[in-house]
Amino acid sequence: MGPKQASANKGIEKKKRMMTMEMKHEIIAKHESGVRVTEPARHYKSSTSTICTILKQKDAIKSTKPSKGVTILSKLRSDIHDEMERLFLIWIKEKHLAGDSVTETIICE
């Protein structure tokens, strides 16, 4: 066996692209209607393994209700995260209404 040949793409990093929740829902719907995994992979310029991962997580993706205005989730969030975020925003609003300032230090405390 000869020496390994250097890859043409060596040193070039592939930019990570995030898929919107809408895209993930479309992929799931297409697959459920009988479309093969390779079709959405070509359409969304993703690998088949990415599409398979989305399909494995389809129950979690379908049940996820992102916060208003959020289109991309890097990690699937649980209901606990949403509840914590909702309570945190209520706390901040109450502080502002009371005339208190909310700084990063106060939040960390």
C-alpha positions as CSV (number, residue, x, y, z in Angstrom):
1,M,0.0,0.0,0.0
2,G,1.3,3.4,-0.9
3,P,1.3,6.6,1.2
4,K,-2.0,8.3,1.8
5,Q,-2.8,11.1,-0.6
6,A,-3.6,14.5,0.8
7,S,-7.2,15.5,0.6
8,A,-8.1,18.4,-1.7
9,N,-10.1,19.9,1.1
10,K,-7.5,19.5,3.8
11,G,-7.4,22.5,6.1
12,I,-10.7,23.8,4.9
13,E,-13.4,23.5,7.5
14,K,-17.0,22.9,6.5
15,K,-19.3,25.6,7.9
16,K,-22.0,24.2,10.2
17,R,-25.4,25.1,9.0
18,M,-28.4,25.1,11.4
19,M,-31.8,23.8,10.2
20,T,-34.9,25.7,11.1
21,M,-37.7,23.8,12.9
22,E,-39.8,24.4,9.8
23,M,-37.2,22.5,7.7
24,K,-37.1,19.7,10.1
25,H,-40.9,19.4,10.1
26,E,-40.8,19.4,6.3
27,I,-38.2,16.6,6.3
28,I,-40.3,14.5,8.7
29,A,-43.5,15.1,6.6
30,K,-41.8,14.1,3.4
31,H,-40.3,10.9,4.9
32,E,-43.7,9.9,6.3
33,S,-45.2,10.4,2.9
34,G,-42.7,7.9,1.5
35,V,-39.8,10.0,0.3
36,R,-36.4,8.4,0.7
37,V,-33.8,9.9,3.0
38,T,-31.5,10.9,0.1
39,E,-34.1,13.2,-1.4
40,P,-34.2,15.7,1.5
41,A,-30.5,15.3,1.9
42,R,-29.9,16.6,-1.6
43,H,-32.6,19.2,-1.3
44,Y,-31.3,20.7,1.9
45,K,-27.6,20.1,1.0
46,S,-27.1,17.9,4.1
47,S,-25.7,14.5,4.7
48,T,-28.0,11.5,4.9
49,S,-26.8,11.0,8.5
50,T,-28.1,14.4,9.4
51,I,-31.5,13.6,7.9
52,C,-31.5,10.2,9.7
53,T,-30.7,11.9,13.0
54,I,-33.7,14.3,12.5
55,L,-35.9,11.3,11.7
56,K,-34.8,9.5,14.9
57,Q,-35.7,12.6,16.9
58,K,-39.0,13.1,15.1
59,D,-41.2,12.6,18.2
60,A,-39.2,15.1,20.2
61,I,-39.2,17.6,17.3
62,K,-42.9,17.3,16.8
63,S,-43.6,17.9,20.5
64,T,-41.2,20.8,20.8
65,K,-42.9,24.2,21.0
66,P,-40.2,26.8,20.7
67,S,-40.6,30.2,22.2
68,K,-42.2,33.0,20.2
69,G,-39.9,34.1,17.4
70,V,-37.4,31.2,17.7
71,T,-36.9,29.4,14.5
72,I,-33.6,27.5,15.2
73,L,-32.9,25.3,18.2
74,S,-29.4,24.0,18.6
75,K,-30.6,21.5,21.3
76,L,-34.0,20.2,22.0
77,R,-35.4,21.8,25.1
78,S,-37.5,20.3,27.7
79,D,-40.7,21.8,29.2
80,I,-38.6,22.6,32.3
81,H,-36.4,24.9,30.3
82,D,-39.4,26.8,28.9
83,E,-41.0,27.1,32.3
84,M,-37.7,28.4,33.8
85,E,-37.3,30.9,31.0
86,R,-41.0,32.1,31.4
87,L,-40.5,32.6,35.2
88,F,-37.2,34.4,34.6
89,L,-38.8,36.8,32.2
90,I,-41.7,37.5,34.7
91,W,-39.1,38.2,37.4
92,I,-37.3,40.7,35.2
93,K,-40.5,42.4,34.3
94,E,-41.5,42.7,38.0
95,K,-38.1,44.2,38.8
96,H,-38.4,46.8,36.1
97,L,-42.0,47.7,37.2
98,A,-40.7,48.1,40.8
99,G,-38.0,50.5,39.5
100,D,-35.1,48.2,40.3
101,S,-32.3,47.8,37.8
102,V,-31.4,44.3,36.7
103,T,-27.7,43.8,36.0
104,E,-25.8,40.7,35.1
105,T,-24.4,40.5,38.6
106,I,-27.9,40.6,40.1
107,I,-29.0,37.9,37.7
108,C,-26.1,35.7,38.6
109,E,-26.9,36.0,42.3
